[in-house]
Amino acid sequence: GGIEKETIKGYVHKAGGDEKSSVKYETDFEVPNDFGEIGAVLVENEHHTEMFLETITLHGFPEGPIHFDCASWVHSKFDDPTKRIFFTNKCYLPSETPSGLRRLREEELSNLRGNGEGTRKSFERVYDYDIYNDIGDPDKSLDLQRPPLGGKERPYPRRCRTGRPHSEADRWSEKRNGGKFYVPRDECFSEVKELTFSTKALHSVLLILLPSLGKIIVEKDLEFPFFHEIDSLFSVGLDLPPQADGIEQGFLGAMMPRLVRQVSGDPQSVLRFETPETINRDRFFWFRDEEFARQTIAGLNPLSISLVTEWPLRSKLDPVIYGPQESAITSEIINQEIGGILTVEKAIEEKKLFILDYHDILLPYVSKVRKLKGKTLYGSRTLFFLTPEGTLRPLVIELTRPPMDGEGQWKQVFTPSWHSTSVWLWRIAKAHVLAHDSGYHQLINHWLRTHCVTEPYVIATNRQLSVMHPIYKLLHPHFRYTLEINALAREALINADGTIESTFAPGKYAMEISSAVYDQLWRFDMEALPEELIRRGMAIKDPFAPHGLRLTIKDYPYANDGLLLWDSIKLWVTDYVNHYYPDSSAVELDEELQAWWKEIRTVGHADKKDEPWWPNLKTPNNLIGILSTIIWVTSGHHAAVNFGQYTYGGYFPNRPTIARTKMPTEDPSEEEWKEFIKKPEKALLKCFPSQLQATRVMAVLDILSTHSPDEEYIGEKMEPSWGEEPVIRDAFERFKERLKKLEGLIDERNENTKLKNRNGAGIVPYELLKPFSKPGVTGKGVPCSISI
């Protein structure tokens, strides 16, 4: 009601259920007739252990029961005497909050912000910011020292603060402590929701299985001697030791049934990989040039290809350091490869020339990476031609090495050929480009542009928006488990000598490259799908075209399906925002909302706080654009680059994560050249990842591509607060119906023989943006959040 009343106490007693599932507690207490509308309940846990509180329901009111959907861990009062505050499902803008709830609303936000001091404890729910200074582990070895990311020298988004002490060996680094990384308690994978399968499986792969592989494959740089040895990973497998770091094989088998199997009649377990759908359909899919080109718009990384708009191609890097800026790809070469259909100038004018450009991004790191054992690197450019059929044809690959070790710049152009030597050089050059593309996909389009940039959104939302705020209610499903999966990534994926460093092309410089790309290229206003396509020249604005865009490649599966999903998301957000914000003044006067957007820009992305491109937050349309972008990134964008990882990367020759040897034509000795001419297949196998690198990546990709049994898909589950507001409930039902129609439209497109980039002999249909999926590795399904 109008004033805050004295607390009415009730002690709950167990009334049913069992300890292994849910337990019901009940109590009776009297509420005076003049108390007014119930708005909040304070809870104190007198047990010595934490409890997961699902719901509170108050019965006995004339208007019916009052529901509190809590879904939160409540700490023991012996850990922290602060009572937990739970609000009803009803939404209030700050200015509309009943006076009796205002102090509690502010108090709860203050508890979540903490005081910025001390080491965070596992039961706490404190959201705060820090730089990425815990990737290295200098206390373990100075070889594992890594520079912090975040700040003027190496700009980066902020992560969730843990407050651990600084390393003794490096005062700029934080101690890793060896235990589980802190995330606010409610961000952890919930045992009650039975997500333990996913998190334990991921932990098992990263912290148990991968180290044990190093004991099976003792020689870590050993290549696969023959292609049939690669194929045997799917048919025979690798024998696992009886125990992996003290863990019984039975445990690994239970956690990873797709990977670890018991051999019939034998106590021995084997690591045997499921055959990816791609190679199931076409054993030689990875070998074909047309599939190499098709995957740039319908594969795992459809976010890197861009339109060529300037000619000739030139580097923007300093020629004094990196050598001549002019590309070795000349008009004559392109004209010859196009085959006289039209000139290069005409091809650019007609928007038929496209590029994968990893030249300027990678070239500054080539000399550093080449000092690492078993690694090499180039800057690369790959050009494609849009055929009259609407498919892409690869034309040329250019590989560049900057001046180093007293030698001048080296660069060479490789083309498809009808001569055996040139054909094998082309195949090896393709392996290098694919390694560059795999690294950029994983580090930038996957990690940086979804997981990493979203972490500040999660932190700011919990610090600045009350759980009663309607925008908190809208965003909350899209942040489920993101902080937990990101903490696990810092623990065992992107850390020093982790999976990314040890198996991907940039090695120990991977995260530095990620920082450089964030600094040079990342812009919030370009992360919405339409703007992102326009930036790469893959679309132009056209008010008469569907979605207001005209695609430069009409049959572009990622863009075609993505724009339908984007439109559905934006319509849902528009309905939601317009209900709570009928005019601009409501947006501008919402102090929590303004503080939220300011904190994202100036603290969460502090190194870009002065950029002029950040959207203003003054109107409902501003808010719709900001929220649609965040929701797209956490759902559609992430699904498109994550759940096809095993399908396209499980057979690693299709997407090698590293190219370990230089091109046979780069300053070869007489003996090296003779060896290549005599046995070119061996040169390609040596270039591919080693046996240890390949099996490590395959195991990780299998787990990362898996939907958990309780995955929450976009448009599937109505949040309780939405169901209690008729306008929002109806808007969500319309959203859900649009997504069901999208499923059918995608099926129709995949069956359309005219769409040659998603239909053909041996081609896996493009389903990554189909909203719903069953559990497992399915190559489809768009979860609400970045939960794996």
ABEGO torsion letter per residue (X at the ends): XABBBBBBBBBBBBAEEBAABBBBBBBBBBBBAAAEBBABBBBBBABABBBBBABBBBBGBAAEBBBBBAGBBBBBAAABABBBBBBBABBBBAAABBAAAAAAAAAAAAAAAEAGBEBBBAABBBBBBBBBAAABBAAABAAABBBBBEEAABBBBBBBBAGBBBBAABAABBBAGGBBBBBBAAABBBAAAGAAAAAAAAAAAAAAAAAAAAAABABAABBBABAAAAAAAAAAEBBBBABBGGBBAAAAAAABAAABBBBBGBABBBBBBBBBAAAAABAAAAABAAAAAAAAAABABAAABBBBABOBBBBABBAAAAEBABBABBAAAAAAAAGGABBAAAAAAAGABBBBBAAAAAAAAAAAAAABBGBBBBBBBBBBBBBAAGBBBBABBBBBBBBBGGBBBBBBBBBBBABAAAAAAAAAAAAAAAAAAAAAAAAAAAAAAAAAAAAAAAAAAAAABBAABAAAAAAAAAABGAAAAAAAAAAAAABBGBAAAAABAAEAAAAAAAAAAAAAABBAAAABAAAAAAAAGABBBBAABBGGBBBABABBAAAAAAAAAAAAAAAAAAAAAAAABABAAAAAABAAAAAAAAAAAAAABAAAAABAABBBBABAAAAAAAAAAAAAAABAAAAAAAAAAAAAAABAAABBABBABBBAABGBBAAAAAAAAABAAAAAAAABBBAAAAAAAAAAAAAAABBBAABBBBGABBBAAAAABAAAAAAAAAAAAAAAAAAAAAAAAAABAABAAABEBGBBBBAAABABBBBEBAGBEBBABBAX
